[in-house]
Structures are given as C-alpha cells and as structure tokens.
Amino acid sequence: MRLSSMQRTTTPSGNIRGQACPSSRRRWRDAAAQPGVADVHPFLQNRMTTSISSLAGQTRRPRIGVDFHTFDERYQGSRSHLLGLYREAVRRAPEYDFIFFCAEPARLREVDPAFLMPNVRCVEMPNQGGVARLGWQLALLQRRHRIDLLHVQYRMPLLPWGACAVTIHDTLFETHPRFYTPKFLRMARFTGRRSVRQAALLLTVSRFSLQEIARLYGVDPMSITVTGNGVNLARFHPAAVAGTDDGHGIGLVRALGVEPGQYLVTVGRLEPRKNHLNLVRAYARLATPRPPLLIVGQRELEHDDAFAEVEALGLSAEITFLERVADAELPALVRHARAFVYPSFAEGFGMPVLEAMASGVPVVTSATTALVELAAGAAVVADPDDPAAIAGAISELLADAGLRERLVARGLEVAAAHRWDTAAKKLLGAFRRHFAGRLLN
C-alpha cells in the first residue's frame, strides 16, 4: 500500500504543491475538486488513496526510491551529486530503506561499501531512454517496491505512483535557451515546470538556483531546500611534494607528454555552454612560450567547433583533447595542473571548479551565474563572452606566484566547507519533515 490519501496545499506564493497526508476518501474527493489535483492522473488517484481506518496501528519503515540512471552514464555533475549525497545519507539514516534504480546495480554496489548497507537495495532499471524511464519504468518501480518517496533529478515520472522529491540543479533551459536544441527546450520546460508544481519536496544545489526557481516559477523560497554539493576529498586532494612519484598520478601525467605543474587543464562535456571555443581563442592570445592545455571531456556529436578552431589556429601541438579519461584518472590530471580554467557560460553550481579547489589548483572561471557564488574570493573571474578577458585572467594567474598561493589557500577553505555529510544532513532533514506524522502501510 502506498502513501495515504493525497491533498493539495498552496504555498504562500499561491503555487499548488503535492503533499501526502492521512485523510478519508471523502476529503480526497473534496480536495480533488481543487485546482491542481487534476495534475494526478485519475487512474492513479484511486490507488493513491486509502481509508484512514485501514491504516490504524499499521506503520512500517519509510521506503525511499532514487532514480540513479545517471550512474550508468558519463561523468557529470548530477552523477557526482547523487553518489556523494547517498554515500552519506544511507549511513546516517538507518531508519529508512533506500532502493536505488539503475541499469548496473552490481557495479553500483562495487563503487562504495555504503551501497552494501543493510538498509540499501540496488534494483535493475534497464536503460531504455528517457521516454521509457519517465513514461512507465519509474512509476512501475514505485508501485512494485512500495516506494513512499521517489527522488528524481529535474523530472518526475509522467504518471507517478506516489510522492516525489525533485532536485532541480539549474533552470538554464529557461534562461540560456541558445545552448539547447528546440526539442530539448520543449521537453525540459514542460517537465521542469510540471515538477515544480507537483513535487512533494523541491530541492536544489545553490542559492543562485534557489533564487532562479523562485523568480521564474513564483515559488516561495522557503519551500525549497538547498542541499548543496560536496567534494570527495579522498579523490580530489593536493599533490604531494613536487617531483615525487607518490602514486598520485605523476606517471599518468607524464605519459600524456606534459610535466606536473606545467600545464593548464579544463574538465567538462564538449558542448557550447562549457565555452571551449572561447577558451581555445583565449589560449591563442597567451604569450609564448605557454603551458600546454589539456581539454578533458566527451564530445557531443553535433559540436565540433572547438576541434575545428584548434586546427584553424594551428594549436594542435599545444592543445590536447582527452575524451576517454576514467574516473580513477581524472583527479590526477586536475591536481598536477598549473591552473584550472573553466570559462563556462552558465552553471547551476560548478562541480569541476570545486574539485579543482580541493586539489590545491588555482582557478580561472566565469563571472556569471552560480560560479560567482562558488568562486568569490577563491578564483580569478572573467567575462566568458570575451576571449581577451579570459586570456588576461589566465596570464595574470600564470605571472603572479603570490596570487596563485592565495587562491590555492582560499580554494582549499571553500572545498573544506562543502561537505557531503552536510549536504546529506540537509537532504535527510527534508525527508524527515516530509514523513513526520505520516502513517505508512
């Protein structure tokens, strides 16, 4: 049996938000007449309601389902977010059962001992694409595993079989449409706006994203929980004494033809929003001799502009694209860099910047969106639309050893303040508020 009957409440800003609570079928019928309740498919309304008399004296442990499909995909911020968050959450909430849905549950269990905890199950959800996942896979898994709260990223199932918690990392599909295809924009706007209306819990990762969600959708900011992000300090940490092969990846770096501490690096999918094109143009403006540049990230098939620009500017001997870097190799490439350059046009948080700071590497990034919030006082910032400004910021950093030392020290402080255990506590606090006073059967 799922959560007891649903009723709709209105936030102070007037938005309809789904919230499960015990009530009779008569109260459900009354509530169903209110605006917004029709957002739940009629086929599901009958299955999401239960007479209060049948719940008397019957309670059990809450079951939290998590859409973990990003674990099966390439390295990206939302993947790091879920792994870091739930490594801590499952340890800190033994009173909850966690069920993770992904295509490779055995591999997930191998990633960290946390996913072998007694209160954890990893369940196969074959990778059949977004339409199948949102159309029927998640809803059927909600029903089959009697999920009391399903946690998803950005998008709820089209016909959810119960309450959902939604983390909206950013609203860039609303504010920066030039970086997305028309098809993606239609899908993201429909599903994103629907999720904001219907989510039982609304979560995000930065103050910037909270403010944008509130501004764009009229949501009461107090109804949004900022979990934040963290960084895995066991993976991302400063290099040991320069020149010593301490097992921290010096051999890997040298195998690429570069020397530790003598190259620039950037990390991020090769897509227009990450601004590799202007980074290449900025690099061409640096005085010679200049450090080589490593660009780490997988290519989006339709976006070859940066590759063409490298060829056109005759920089093939100085710029290397690394499209197949394993998770285990990435930290070494970051920690041994002279500087980390991340001139993205827009971010909801900026995980690569935080990981570079944790690695003791000075950062150049953009004076835009959530990057301003993350980098304040801990990075050199520039206008991402201006290659000359990006080049000036890189040159300033390379020329001033004192500046690099100050930014490294401040960056380590920023990284230390972003902890996964803190983020997990905020997530679990939202879960506990949601379940408070609810009877589960």
N, C-alpha and C positions, 0 to 999 in steps of 0.2 A: 504494500500500500504506500502511496506517495504522500507528500505533504498534505495536511488537512486543507479544507476549502480555502480558496483564494478570494481576497477582496482587493480593491484598488484604493490606494491612498493618494492624496495630492500633496506634492512638495510645496513649500512656501512660495515658489515661483509659479505654481499652477500646473506643473508637469505631472502627468499620470505615471506613477511608478508601481510596478507589480510587487506585492508583498504578501507572503503566505501567513495565515493565522487561523486558529481554530474558529469555526463558526458553523452554524447549521446550514442545511441546504436552502432553507427559506432565505437566510441572509445572503447566501450566494446568489439566489435569483434576484434579490433586490439589488445587490452590487452589480450584477451583470447588466442591469439597465443603465448603469452609469457610463459616461463617455470613457473609452479606453479599454473597457473589459472585453469588448468585441475583438481586440487585438489577439486574444487567445482563441484558437480555432474551436468551434462548437464541439467537434468530435472529441477534443481533449478536455473540455470543461467538465463533462460528466465524470471523467477519470481523474480529475484533479480535485474532486470534492468528496468529502466523507462526513457522515453524521458524527457529531461530537460524542454521541453515546457509544459509538464503536471504538473510540479512542480511549475511553476511560480506563485508567490503570495500565495502559499498554504503551510503553516507551521503549526505545532502543537507542543504540549509538547512532549519531548522525553519519550519513554517508556522503562524502564529497567527491564528486567526479571531476576530473580535469582533462580537458581536451589537450593532449600532448602531441598533436600531429606535427608541430614544428620541430620536435626532436628528430623526426625522420628526414628533415630537410637540411639544407646547407646552413652553415654558421650564420647566425643573425641575432639581433638584439633580443627579439621575443623568445628565442630558444634559450639564450643565456639567462633571461629573466625567469623563465619557468624552472629551469634546472636549479639555479641559485636559491630561488624562493622556496621551492618544495623540499630541497635538501634539508633546510632548517625547519620548515613547518611540520613535516611528519614527525620529527624528533620532539618538537615542542607541544604537540597536540595528540598524545596517546589516546585521548578520549574520542577522537574521530577516526573513522575508517576512510582512507584515501584510495580511490580507484583511478588509475591513470590509463588513458586510452591512446594507443599509438600503434604503428604498424609493426614495430620490432620490440615487443615487451621484454624479450630475453636480453637484448642489448641495453635497454634502459636499466635493467637490474644490475648489469655489469658496470655501469657508469659510476655508481656510488653505493656504499653499504646502506645508505638511508632508504633506498628503494627495495631493500630486503627486510625492512622493519615488519613486525607482526601486524601492524595496522595499515599495511600497504598491499595493494594488489595491482599488478600491471596486466592489462587486458588488451588483446589484439583488436585493433581497428584498421582493417586493410586500407591502404592508400588508394582511394578511388576518386580523388579530386574533391574540390570544394563543393560542387553541386551535391554530390552524394553525401558528403560529411554533414553539410548543413540541412540538406533535404530530408534525410532519413537515418543516417548512421548514428548520429549523436542522440537523437530522440529515442531510437530503439534501444540504445545502450542505457539511456536514462531509465527507461521502463524496466529492462531486463535486470539491471543491477540495483533497482530501487534507490536511485540517486535522489538525495534530498536537496542538494545544491550543486549545479554544474558550473564549473569555472571555465570560461572561454576567453579568447583574445579577440577583441574588436566585434565579433559577430556571433549572435545567438543562433541556435537552430531555428529553422523556419516555423516548425511546429513543436516547440519544446514540451517535454513531458514533465514539467515541474519548474521550479525556480532556477534562475541563472544569475551568476555573478559574472560581470563583464569587465575586463580590463581594456580600456581604450588608451593605447600608448600615445597616440597623437591624432590630430584632426587635419593633417596636411592634405588629405584628399579634398578637404573643403577650402583650405586657404592657399594651397600651392598646386592648382589643377594642371599647370603646364607640365608637370613631371609625370603625369599618368595618362594612360590611354582613355578615350571616351568610354569604352566598355568597362574598364576598371572603375572609373569615376561613378558610373551609374550604379554598379554593384555596391561599391563602398559607401556611397551616400545613402542608398536605400537601407542597407543592412546596419550601417552605423547609427543612423537616426532612429531606426526601429529599436536597436539595442538600448539606446539611451532612454527611450520611452518605457520599455518593458522590463529592464533589468531589475531584479530584486536588490542587487548590490552593484554599485558603479564604482570602479577603481581606476586609478591612473598612476603614472610613474614620476611626475614632476609637477611643481607648482605652475609652470608655464602651461602644461597640458590641462591641468585643472581649470585655469583661468580661461583657456580657449574653449573647453567643453561648456563651461558656464555661459560664456559670451555667445557662442554660436547657437546653443540649443535652449538657452533660458533656464538652465538647471540651477537650483540652489547649490552654491559651492559647498555648503555644509553637508550636503548629501553625498559628496564624492570623497572617497578615501584615497589619499596619496600613499601608496606603499613604498614608492621609491625603488631604487635598484641598489645592488651591491657589487662587489668585485671579489673574485676568488683569489685571495692573497697567496694561496698555495701555488697557484698557476702564474699569477702576474705579480712579480716582485722585482726589485732592483737586481742588476748583475752583481756578482762578487767582484773581487779585485780584478781590475782590468788586466787582460793578458793571461789569466789563469784558466785552464780548461777544467772548470769545476762541474762539468756535467750539465751546465745551464744553456747549452746550445751553441757554444762558440764554434764547434766543428760544423754544425749546420750552416751557420752564417758564412763561414769561410768557403764552404762548398759551393755557395752561390757566387763566389768571386768578390765578396766585399769583406772589409775588415770591421770587427766590432768597434762601435763608437765612431765610425767614419761614413755612415750612410743615413739617408732620410728614408722614412717609411710612412705609408698610409694604409689603412685597412678599411675595406667596405666594398659591398657589391658594386660592380661596374655598371652603374645606371646614372642617368643625368642628374638626379637630385644630389648625388655624392660629389659632383662637380670635379670629376677627374680632368675634364677638358681644360678648365681654367687653371687647375694645378699644373698640368703639363705646360701651358703657356707661361705661368709664373716661373716654373723651373727654368725655362729657356732664357728668362731675364736675369738669372743669377750670374754673378761674376764667375769667370773660370780662373783656376780650377775649382770645381764644385763637387760636393759629395754625390755619389750615385743615388738614384731614387728607386726604391722598391715599392711597387703598387700591388698590394695583396687583396685579392677579391675575385669572385667568379663573375664572368661576363654574362650580362643579359644579351641574348642573341641579337636583338634589334639595335643594340647600342655599341657601335664600333668607332665612335668619333674620337675617343682618346687614342686608340691604336693608330688611326689614320693621322692624327695630329703629331704623334711621336715620329712617324715616318716623314711627314712633311717638313718637320723642323730639324730633321737629321739627328735625333736624340736616341736612336736605337741602342747605341753603345753605352748610354748613361742611364736609361730608364728600363727597368725590367718588370714585366707583368708576371705575377705568380698567382695562377688561377687554381692550383691544386695544392694547397697547404693544409696539412692535417691539423686538427685541434691541438694535438700534442706539440706541434712545431711552432704554432703561432706565437706563444709567449716569448720564445727565444728571439724571434725576428723583431719583436717590439722592444724588449729590454736592452738589446745591444745597439739600438739606433742612436744616432747623434741627436735627432729630433723627430718628433711625430707630427705630421702635417695632416690636418683634417678640415678642409675648407668647404664642408657640406653647406648646401643652400638652406636646409631646414631639418630639424630633428625634434622628436618628442622628448628625447633625453640625451643620447650621445654616448652609448656604452664604450665604443673604442677609445674615446677621449679619457674616460675614467680608467680604463685598463692601462693606457699609456702612463697616466699619472701614477698608478700603483706600481708600475715597472720602473719608476725613477727616471723617466724620459721627459724632457721639456716639450711643450705642446704649442703648436700654432693652430688656431681654429677660427671659426667664423663668429662675427659679432651679430648673430641672429638667433631667434627662437630660443629653445631650451639650452643651447650651447652657451649663451650668455650667463644663464643661471649656474651652470656647472663650472664654467671656466673663470668666473670672476676672481681676479687676483692671482690665478694659478696658470694662466696661459697668455700668450700674445694673440690678440684677435685682429681680424681684418675683414674687409668687405668681400664677401665671396663672389660678387659680380665683377671685381676689379683685379685682374691678374697682376697688375703693377703693385697693388696694395698687398696682395698675398706674397709676392716676391720680396717686398720691403720688410714684411714681418719675418720671413724666413731669414733674410740677410741680417736683420737685427739680432736675431737669436744666435745665428752662427758666429757673429762677430763679438758677442759680449758674454764672456765666460761667467761673469758675476750675475748677469741676468739668468743664464741657464741654471746656475746653482740656486738662485732664489725661487725660480719656478719649480725646480725639482722638489725643493723642501716644501713649498706650499702645495704642490700637487700630491705629495705623499700624505699631507694632512687631510686634503679633500678626500682622497681614496680611503683613508682610515675612518672617515666619518660616514662613508657609505658602506654599511654592513648588511649582509644578507640576513643575519639574525634579527636586526632591527626591522628590516622590511617584512620578515616573516611574522614578527610580533604584531605589526600593523594589519597584515592580512588576517591573522587569526583573531585579532580584536574585532574586525568587521564580521567575520564568520560567527563569533560568539554573540555579538549583538543581534545578528540575524536569527540565530537559533534560540535566543533567550525566550523562555515561556512557551515554546512550541512543543507539542506532543507529536511524537513520531511513532509509526506503527509498521 
